[in-house]
Amino acid sequence: MHPLSRHARRFLMFAAIGAVGTLAHYTVLIALVQAAGLDPVAGSTAGFLAGLVVNYTLNRAITFRSTKRHRETAAKFLTVAGIGLVLNAALMALLIDKLGLPYLVAQIVVTGILLFWHYAGSALWTFRVRHPG
């Protein structure tokens, strides 16, 4: 299989699994904002953390089929996700507070942007397998 095809298939799997993580994220977000009256940026942050657990577990097992130790991959995944969390909160604040977008529209835009950040971090660093020269 051509390397580009392999990467495209892996990206599509990553995105599909990301949709499951996104469902967890949005469920927590909407519940906290609508039912608990929490601020949308705080609700989005809590939802992001819920999606993080789903995404790590499924991407490690399915997308990247990683056999690396959890200690190594989880630490790297949390680093990439931590940067993603800061980007998520900053972009949500910008889109809601400065541009006046409704919080769900803002979250959809931010989710699309962060898909590429998380895939790049996962593929190029977290789950990357180095093959001997």
FENDA-V396449 format. One record per pair of residues at least 24 apart in sequence whose C-alpha atoms are under 8 Angstrom apart, sorted by the first residue. I is the first residue (numbers start at 1). J is the second residue. D is the distance in Angstrom with one decimal. If there is no record, write none. Layout:
BEGIN
i-><I:I>
j-><J:J>
d-><D:D>
END
This chain:
BEGIN
i-><10:10:11:13:14:14:14:15:17:17:17:18:18:20:20:20:21:21:21:21:21:21:22:22:23:24:24:24:25:25:25:40:41:41:41:44:44:44:45:45:45:48:52:60:64:64:66:68:73:73:74:76:76:77:77:77:80:80:80:81:84:84:84:87:88>
j-><63:64:119:63:59:63:119:115:55:58:59:55:115:51:54:55:50:51:52:53:54:55:51:111:51:50:51:54:49:50:51:103:89:92:93:88:89:107:85:88:89:85:81:127:123:127:127:127:126:127:126:125:126:121:122:126:118:121:122:118:114:117:118:114:114>
d-><6.1:7.7:7.1:6.0:6.6:6.0:7.0:7.2:6.6:6.7:6.9:6.1:7.7:7.8:7.4:7.7:7.6:4.2:6.8:7.9:5.3:5.4:5.9:7.9:7.6:6.1:5.3:7.7:7.4:5.8:4.8:6.4:6.1:6.3:6.5:7.9:7.4:7.7:6.9:7.5:6.6:6.9:7.2:7.5:7.9:6.5:6.4:7.7:5.5:6.4:8.0:7.4:5.1:7.9:6.9:5.7:6.7:6.0:7.7:7.1:6.7:7.3:7.2:7.9:7.5>
END
